[in-house]
Amino acid sequence: MISSRMQRTVLGIGLAPVIVVILLPYVLMLSGALKAPQEISSREFTVIPKHPQPQNFVEVFRAMPLARFFLNSTIIAVGAMLLVLACAIPAGYALGRLRFRGRRAALFTVLTTQMFSPIVLIIALFSEFTHYGLLEGWRCFIALILADAACRLAFSVWLLTGYFSTVPHEIEEAALIDGCSRWQALTKVLLPICKPGVVTTMIFAFITAWNEFVFALTFVPSDQFRPLTVAIPGFIGQYGAQWHLLMAASLLATLPVVAMFLLVERHLVRGLGAGAIK
Protein backbone atom coordinates (compact mmCIF):
# COMPACT_ATOMS: atom_id res chain seq x y z
CA MET A 1 0.00 0.00 0.00
CA ILE A 2 1.39 3.41 -1.04
CA SER A 3 2.03 5.71 1.87
CA SER A 4 0.52 9.17 2.04
CA ARG A 5 4.01 10.70 1.75
CA MET A 6 4.65 8.79 -1.46
CA GLN A 7 1.27 9.88 -2.82
CA ARG A 8 2.09 13.51 -2.16
CA THR A 9 5.47 13.09 -3.85
CA VAL A 10 3.93 11.54 -6.96
CA LEU A 11 1.25 14.22 -7.02
CA GLY A 12 3.88 16.95 -6.73
CA ILE A 13 5.92 15.50 -9.56
CA GLY A 14 2.83 15.27 -11.75
CA LEU A 15 1.76 18.85 -10.99
CA ALA A 16 5.21 20.36 -11.53
CA PRO A 17 4.98 20.48 -15.37
CA VAL A 18 1.51 21.98 -15.16
CA ILE A 19 2.69 24.70 -12.79
CA VAL A 20 5.65 25.46 -15.05
CA VAL A 21 3.40 25.80 -18.11
CA ILE A 22 1.04 28.12 -16.22
CA LEU A 23 3.74 30.33 -14.71
CA LEU A 24 6.12 30.46 -17.69
CA PRO A 25 4.27 33.28 -19.55
CA TYR A 26 4.30 35.44 -16.43
CA VAL A 27 7.99 34.75 -15.83
CA LEU A 28 8.80 35.79 -19.40
CA MET A 29 6.57 38.85 -19.03
CA LEU A 30 8.41 39.90 -15.87
CA SER A 31 11.74 39.25 -17.57
CA GLY A 32 10.80 41.43 -20.54
CA ALA A 33 9.46 44.16 -18.26
CA LEU A 34 12.84 44.41 -16.53
CA LYS A 35 14.97 44.43 -19.68
CA ALA A 36 16.34 47.36 -21.63
CA PRO A 37 15.04 47.76 -25.20
CA GLN A 38 18.41 46.70 -26.64
CA GLU A 39 18.44 43.49 -24.61
CA ILE A 40 14.92 42.54 -25.69
CA SER A 41 15.76 43.00 -29.36
CA SER A 42 19.02 41.06 -29.00
CA ARG A 43 19.23 37.61 -30.58
CA GLU A 44 20.66 36.22 -27.35
CA PHE A 45 17.77 34.93 -25.26
CA THR A 46 18.01 35.32 -21.49
CA VAL A 47 15.37 34.84 -18.84
CA ILE A 48 17.24 36.80 -16.16
CA PRO A 49 17.99 40.36 -17.36
CA LYS A 50 21.69 41.22 -17.46
CA HIS A 51 21.01 44.80 -16.38
CA PRO A 52 17.55 44.97 -14.71
CA GLN A 53 15.59 48.13 -15.42
CA PRO A 54 12.95 48.44 -12.65
CA GLN A 55 12.37 52.03 -13.75
CA ASN A 56 10.38 50.61 -16.67
CA PHE A 57 7.43 50.32 -14.30
CA VAL A 58 7.68 54.07 -13.65
CA GLU A 59 8.33 54.95 -17.27
CA VAL A 60 5.16 53.20 -18.37
CA PHE A 61 3.09 55.76 -16.46
CA ARG A 62 4.98 58.59 -18.15
CA ALA A 63 4.54 57.12 -21.62
CA MET A 64 0.75 57.09 -21.32
CA PRO A 65 -1.90 58.00 -18.69
CA LEU A 66 -2.02 54.43 -17.39
CA ALA A 67 -3.61 55.41 -14.06
CA ARG A 68 -6.64 56.80 -15.90
CA PHE A 69 -6.95 53.60 -17.93
CA PHE A 70 -6.78 51.57 -14.71
CA LEU A 71 -9.65 53.65 -13.34
CA ASN A 72 -11.67 53.18 -16.53
CA SER A 73 -11.21 49.39 -16.42
CA THR A 74 -12.12 49.31 -12.74
CA ILE A 75 -15.35 51.27 -13.30
CA ILE A 76 -16.39 48.96 -16.15
CA ALA A 77 -15.44 45.69 -14.43
CA VAL A 78 -16.97 46.55 -11.04
CA GLY A 79 -20.12 47.93 -12.68
CA ALA A 80 -20.57 44.81 -14.81
CA MET A 81 -19.92 42.56 -11.81
CA LEU A 82 -22.53 44.31 -9.65
CA LEU A 83 -25.09 44.27 -12.46
CA VAL A 84 -24.50 40.55 -13.07
CA LEU A 85 -24.96 39.78 -9.36
CA ALA A 86 -28.09 41.93 -9.13
CA CYS A 87 -29.70 40.01 -12.02
CA ALA A 88 -28.22 36.53 -11.60
CA ILE A 89 -28.98 36.03 -7.89
CA PRO A 90 -32.78 36.47 -8.16
CA ALA A 91 -32.87 34.56 -11.46
CA GLY A 92 -30.74 31.71 -10.08
CA TYR A 93 -32.93 31.56 -6.97
CA ALA A 94 -36.12 31.39 -9.01
CA LEU A 95 -34.82 28.69 -11.35
CA GLY A 96 -33.17 26.69 -8.59
CA ARG A 97 -35.75 26.88 -5.82
CA LEU A 98 -39.18 27.52 -7.34
CA ARG A 99 -41.23 25.07 -9.38
CA PHE A 100 -43.26 26.66 -12.17
CA ARG A 101 -44.38 25.84 -15.67
CA GLY A 102 -41.70 26.56 -18.25
CA ARG A 103 -38.84 26.36 -15.76
CA ARG A 104 -36.84 23.84 -17.79
CA ALA A 105 -37.49 25.76 -21.00
CA ALA A 106 -36.30 28.98 -19.34
CA LEU A 107 -33.10 27.32 -18.10
CA PHE A 108 -32.49 25.78 -21.52
CA THR A 109 -32.99 29.18 -23.15
CA VAL A 110 -30.48 30.74 -20.78
CA LEU A 111 -27.91 28.08 -21.65
CA THR A 112 -28.62 28.43 -25.38
CA THR A 113 -27.74 32.12 -25.37
CA GLN A 114 -24.29 31.22 -24.05
CA MET A 115 -23.52 29.36 -27.29
CA PHE A 116 -23.49 32.50 -29.41
CA SER A 117 -20.40 34.66 -29.68
CA PRO A 118 -20.86 38.24 -28.44
CA ILE A 119 -19.33 39.46 -31.71
CA VAL A 120 -22.52 38.59 -33.62
CA LEU A 121 -24.36 41.17 -31.50
CA ILE A 122 -21.86 43.98 -31.86
CA ILE A 123 -23.50 45.72 -34.84
CA ALA A 124 -26.96 45.58 -33.26
CA LEU A 125 -25.60 46.81 -29.93
CA PHE A 126 -23.68 49.62 -31.61
CA SER A 127 -26.84 50.78 -33.40
CA GLU A 128 -28.92 50.54 -30.22
CA PHE A 129 -26.41 52.36 -28.03
CA THR A 130 -25.97 55.08 -30.66
CA HIS A 131 -29.75 55.59 -30.80
CA TYR A 132 -29.89 56.15 -27.03
CA GLY A 133 -26.76 58.33 -26.94
CA LEU A 134 -24.70 55.88 -24.88
CA LEU A 135 -21.60 56.21 -27.06
CA GLU A 136 -21.02 59.86 -26.27
CA GLY A 137 -18.45 60.84 -23.62
CA TRP A 138 -18.53 59.05 -20.26
CA ARG A 139 -21.83 57.36 -21.13
CA CYS A 140 -19.80 54.78 -23.04
CA PHE A 141 -19.12 53.25 -19.60
CA ILE A 142 -22.84 52.50 -19.32
CA ALA A 143 -22.80 50.86 -22.74
CA LEU A 144 -19.79 48.70 -21.85
CA ILE A 145 -21.24 47.71 -18.47
CA LEU A 146 -24.55 46.69 -20.06
CA ALA A 147 -22.86 44.77 -22.88
CA ASP A 148 -20.37 42.99 -20.61
CA ALA A 149 -23.02 42.09 -18.04
CA ALA A 150 -25.41 40.78 -20.67
CA CYS A 151 -22.76 38.48 -22.13
CA ARG A 152 -21.81 37.05 -18.70
CA LEU A 153 -25.33 36.76 -17.33
CA ALA A 154 -26.32 33.42 -18.87
CA PHE A 155 -23.40 31.49 -17.38
CA SER A 156 -23.80 33.29 -14.04
CA VAL A 157 -27.49 32.37 -13.83
CA TRP A 158 -26.72 28.76 -14.70
CA LEU A 159 -23.94 28.63 -12.09
CA LEU A 160 -26.06 30.09 -9.28
CA THR A 161 -29.02 27.90 -10.22
CA GLY A 162 -26.86 24.87 -9.52
CA TYR A 163 -25.78 26.23 -6.14
CA PHE A 164 -29.28 27.22 -5.00
CA SER A 165 -30.75 23.87 -6.06
CA THR A 166 -28.34 21.95 -3.78
CA VAL A 167 -29.58 23.61 -0.57
CA PRO A 168 -32.12 21.39 1.27
CA HIS A 169 -35.64 22.79 1.08
CA GLU A 170 -36.08 22.20 4.81
CA ILE A 171 -33.68 25.04 5.60
CA GLU A 172 -35.68 27.56 3.60
CA GLU A 173 -38.99 26.21 4.92
CA ALA A 174 -37.76 26.63 8.50
CA ALA A 175 -36.89 30.27 7.76
CA LEU A 176 -40.35 30.86 6.23
CA ILE A 177 -42.04 29.27 9.25
CA ASP A 178 -40.04 31.59 11.53
CA GLY A 179 -41.60 34.56 9.74
CA CYS A 180 -39.09 35.35 7.02
CA SER A 181 -40.30 36.49 3.65
CA ARG A 182 -38.93 34.97 0.45
CA TRP A 183 -36.51 37.88 0.11
CA GLN A 184 -35.33 37.56 3.73
CA ALA A 185 -34.87 33.80 3.32
CA LEU A 186 -32.77 34.46 0.24
CA THR A 187 -30.58 37.19 1.74
CA LYS A 188 -30.23 35.89 5.32
CA VAL A 189 -30.23 32.12 4.85
CA LEU A 190 -29.52 30.99 1.30
CA LEU A 191 -26.87 33.53 0.27
CA PRO A 192 -24.54 32.73 3.23
CA ILE A 193 -24.83 29.02 2.42
CA CYS A 194 -24.27 29.62 -1.30
CA LYS A 195 -21.35 32.00 -0.74
CA PRO A 196 -18.96 29.89 -2.87
CA GLY A 197 -21.30 30.26 -5.85
CA VAL A 198 -21.70 34.00 -5.33
CA VAL A 199 -17.94 34.50 -4.97
CA THR A 200 -17.26 32.39 -8.06
CA THR A 201 -19.77 34.47 -10.00
CA MET A 202 -18.11 37.68 -8.78
CA ILE A 203 -14.68 36.49 -9.91
CA PHE A 204 -15.98 35.29 -13.27
CA ALA A 205 -17.89 38.52 -14.00
CA PHE A 206 -15.03 40.78 -12.89
CA ILE A 207 -12.25 38.97 -14.76
CA THR A 208 -14.17 38.63 -18.03
CA ALA A 209 -15.24 42.29 -17.95
CA TRP A 210 -11.69 43.38 -17.04
CA ASN A 211 -10.23 41.43 -19.98
CA GLU A 212 -12.91 42.33 -22.56
CA PHE A 213 -11.47 43.87 -25.71
CA VAL A 214 -13.86 43.87 -28.70
CA PHE A 215 -16.71 45.83 -27.10
CA ALA A 216 -14.26 48.34 -25.60
CA LEU A 217 -12.54 48.84 -28.95
CA THR A 218 -15.90 49.41 -30.69
CA PHE A 219 -17.87 51.46 -28.17
CA VAL A 220 -15.25 53.81 -26.66
CA PRO A 221 -15.42 57.19 -28.47
CA SER A 222 -12.14 58.78 -27.32
CA ASP A 223 -8.78 57.90 -25.81
CA GLN A 224 -9.54 59.23 -22.33
CA PHE A 225 -12.25 56.62 -21.78
CA ARG A 226 -10.20 53.65 -22.95
CA PRO A 227 -9.83 50.64 -20.63
CA LEU A 228 -6.48 48.91 -20.26
CA THR A 229 -7.18 46.22 -22.83
CA VAL A 230 -7.49 48.83 -25.58
CA ALA A 231 -4.82 51.21 -24.26
CA ILE A 232 -1.94 48.75 -23.78
CA PRO A 233 -1.64 47.85 -27.51
CA GLY A 234 -0.81 51.54 -28.02
CA PHE A 235 2.82 50.63 -27.25
CA ILE A 236 2.90 48.85 -30.61
CA GLY A 237 3.44 51.47 -33.32
CA GLN A 238 3.63 51.40 -37.09
CA TYR A 239 7.42 51.16 -37.19
CA GLY A 240 8.18 49.30 -33.99
CA ALA A 241 7.07 48.26 -30.52
CA GLN A 242 8.14 49.31 -27.05
CA TRP A 243 8.24 45.74 -25.77
CA HIS A 244 9.69 46.59 -22.36
CA LEU A 245 6.84 49.03 -21.64
CA LEU A 246 4.27 46.69 -23.16
CA MET A 247 5.41 43.89 -20.85
CA ALA A 248 5.46 46.18 -17.82
CA ALA A 249 1.94 47.51 -18.52
CA SER A 250 0.60 43.99 -19.16
CA LEU A 251 2.08 42.74 -15.89
CA LEU A 252 0.58 45.66 -13.97
CA ALA A 253 -2.80 44.98 -15.60
CA THR A 254 -2.90 41.50 -14.06
CA LEU A 255 -2.40 42.76 -10.49
CA PRO A 256 -6.01 43.87 -9.77
CA VAL A 257 -7.33 40.47 -10.84
CA VAL A 258 -4.81 38.67 -8.63
CA ALA A 259 -5.55 41.02 -5.73
CA MET A 260 -9.30 40.45 -6.03
CA PHE A 261 -8.87 36.69 -6.05
CA LEU A 262 -6.63 36.83 -2.97
CA LEU A 263 -9.22 38.96 -1.16
CA VAL A 264 -12.14 36.60 -1.80
CA GLU A 265 -10.24 33.29 -1.78
CA ARG A 266 -10.59 32.77 1.96
CA HIS A 267 -14.35 33.36 1.74
CA LEU A 268 -14.55 30.86 -1.10
CA VAL A 269 -12.66 28.15 0.81
CA ARG A 270 -14.57 28.85 4.02
CA GLY A 271 -17.88 28.66 2.22
CA LEU A 272 -17.02 25.34 0.60
CA GLY A 273 -16.67 23.77 4.02
CA ALA A 274 -19.52 25.59 5.72
CA GLY A 275 -22.33 23.77 3.91
CA ALA A 276 -25.69 23.95 5.64
CA ILE A 277 -24.46 23.33 9.17
CA LYS A 278 -26.33 25.86 11.29
Buried (B, 14 or more C-beta within 10 A) or exposed (E): EEEEEEEEEEEEEEEEEEEEEEEEEEEEBBBBBBBBBEBBEEEEEEEEBEEBBEEBBEBBBEBBBBEBBBEBBBBBBBBBBBBBBEBBBBBBBBBBBEEEEEBEEBBEEBBEEEEEEBEEBBEEBBEBBEEEEBBEEEBBBBBBBBBBBBBBBBBBBBBBBBBBBEBEEEBBEEBEEEEBEBEEBBEEBBBEBBBBBBBBBBBBBBBBBBBBEBBBBBBBBEEEBBBBBBBBEBBEEEEEBBBBBBBBBBBBBBEBBEEBBEEBEEBBEEBEEBEBEE
